C-alpha cells in the first residue's frame, strides 16, 4: 500500500530533519551555552518522539504481516 510507504518516508524525513537541526545547533558558535542547551534538549525530545513513533510503526507493520 502506498500509505504505508508514505508514513515510513515521512517518519524517516522527520528524523533526518531533526538530526540535521541538532547538528546545526551543536555547531553554533555565536550562541551562548544556555540557549544552545535549551535548543538541543528540545530537539532531542522531538527526536526521541519520532524514534519511538517509528519503532511503534514498525511493530505495527510486523504484527499486520503476521495476520
Residue frames as qw, qx, qy, qz and C-alpha x, y, z in Angstrom:
[[0.000, 0.888, 0.461, 0.000, 0.00, 0.00, 0.00],
 [0.376, 0.607, -0.020, 0.700, 1.18, 3.45, -0.82],
 [0.404, -0.830, 0.003, -0.384, 0.06, 4.90, 2.52],
 [0.875, -0.420, 0.026, 0.240, 2.48, 2.60, 4.34],
 [0.679, 0.235, 0.074, 0.691, 5.36, 3.89, 2.22],
 [0.016, 0.772, 0.083, 0.630, 4.23, 7.47, 2.76],
 [0.646, -0.750, 0.004, -0.145, 4.17, 7.00, 6.54],
 [0.872, -0.180, 0.062, 0.451, 7.59, 5.31, 6.50],
 [0.503, 0.456, 0.102, 0.727, 9.07, 8.09, 4.39],
 [0.207, -0.839, -0.084, -0.496, 7.54, 10.83, 6.49],
 [0.760, -0.645, 0.028, 0.069, 8.96, 9.40, 9.72],
 [0.797, 0.009, 0.113, 0.593, 12.40, 8.99, 8.15],
 [0.286, 0.638, 0.125, 0.704, 12.35, 12.55, 6.82],
 [0.438, -0.848, -0.059, -0.292, 11.24, 13.96, 10.17],
 [0.840, -0.453, 0.068, 0.293, 14.09, 12.11, 11.89],
 [0.677, 0.232, 0.146, 0.683, 16.67, 13.30, 9.37],
 [0.043, 0.793, 0.122, 0.595, 15.50, 16.91, 9.65],
 [0.602, -0.788, 0.009, -0.128, 15.71, 16.82, 13.43],
 [0.854, -0.225, 0.111, 0.456, 19.17, 15.23, 13.34],
 [0.489, 0.483, 0.147, 0.712, 20.37, 17.90, 10.92],
 [0.209, -0.848, -0.078, -0.481, 18.91, 20.67, 13.07],
 [0.773, -0.624, 0.027, 0.111, 20.50, 19.20, 16.20],
 [0.775, 0.042, 0.122, 0.618, 23.88, 19.06, 14.47],
 [0.230, 0.686, 0.137, 0.676, 23.46, 22.66, 13.36],
 [0.463, -0.840, -0.044, -0.280, 22.60, 23.81, 16.89],
 [0.848, -0.436, 0.064, 0.295, 25.53, 21.93, 18.41],
 [0.675, 0.167, 0.173, 0.697, 27.92, 23.57, 15.94],
 [0.028, 0.932, 0.192, 0.305, 26.71, 27.12, 16.56],
 [0.596, 0.022, -0.293, 0.747, 29.50, 29.41, 17.70],
 [0.012, -0.348, 0.027, -0.937, 27.54, 32.63, 18.21],
 [0.649, -0.524, -0.319, -0.450, 25.05, 31.22, 20.76],
 [0.236, -0.563, 0.628, -0.483, 25.60, 31.09, 24.49],
 [0.141, 0.116, -0.978, 0.101, 25.72, 27.74, 26.24],
 [0.329, 0.242, 0.681, -0.608, 22.35, 28.10, 27.97],
 [0.601, 0.467, -0.047, -0.647, 20.49, 28.81, 24.71],
 [0.423, 0.384, -0.779, -0.259, 22.34, 26.04, 22.91],
 [0.047, -0.031, 0.947, -0.316, 21.49, 23.62, 25.71],
 [0.484, 0.343, 0.460, -0.661, 17.80, 24.57, 25.64],
 [0.604, 0.493, -0.310, -0.544, 17.58, 24.20, 21.85],
 [0.294, 0.329, -0.894, -0.080, 19.49, 20.92, 21.85],
 [0.198, 0.071, 0.882, -0.422, 17.30, 19.38, 24.56],
 [0.588, 0.416, 0.221, -0.658, 14.13, 20.41, 22.75],
 [0.570, 0.481, -0.536, -0.396, 15.40, 18.78, 19.56],
 [0.114, 0.220, -0.959, 0.136, 16.47, 15.65, 21.40],
 [0.422, 0.206, 0.679, -0.565, 12.98, 15.34, 22.90],
 [0.654, 0.497, -0.059, -0.567, 11.40, 15.70, 19.46],
 [0.408, 0.458, -0.767, -0.187, 13.88, 13.22, 18.01],
 [0.147, -0.086, 0.929, -0.327, 13.03, 10.74, 20.77],
 [0.586, 0.346, 0.428, -0.595, 9.34, 11.05, 19.97],
 [0.635, 0.538, -0.350, -0.431, 9.91, 10.44, 16.26],
 [0.214, 0.374, -0.902, 0.025, 12.20, 7.50, 17.01],
 [0.332, 0.079, 0.826, -0.448, 9.58, 5.98, 19.32],
 [0.648, 0.459, 0.138, -0.592, 6.89, 6.57, 16.71],
 [0.505, 0.511, -0.628, -0.299, 8.99, 4.84, 14.08],
 [0.012, 0.200, -0.959, 0.199, 9.58, 1.84, 16.37],
 [0.489, 0.257, 0.616, -0.561, 5.85, 1.64, 17.14],
 [0.631, 0.532, -0.163, -0.540, 5.02, 1.86, 13.44],
 [0.352, 0.420, -0.825, -0.141, 7.47, -0.93, 12.58],
 [0.200, -0.018, 0.906, -0.372, 5.99, -3.11, 15.34],
 [0.595, 0.400, 0.332, -0.613, 2.50, -2.46, 14.00],
 [0.568, 0.532, -0.461, -0.426, 3.60, -3.40, 10.48],
 [0.175, 0.292, -0.940, 0.032, 5.18, -6.66, 11.61],
 [0.365, 0.159, 0.779, -0.485, 2.02, -7.61, 13.52],
 [0.625, 0.497, 0.059, -0.599, -0.12, -6.83, 10.48],
 [0.424, 0.472, -0.717, -0.291, 2.08, -9.06, 8.30],
 [0.082, -0.107, 0.962, -0.237, 1.52, -11.93, 10.72],
 [0.492, 0.338, 0.566, -0.569, -2.26, -11.58, 10.43]]
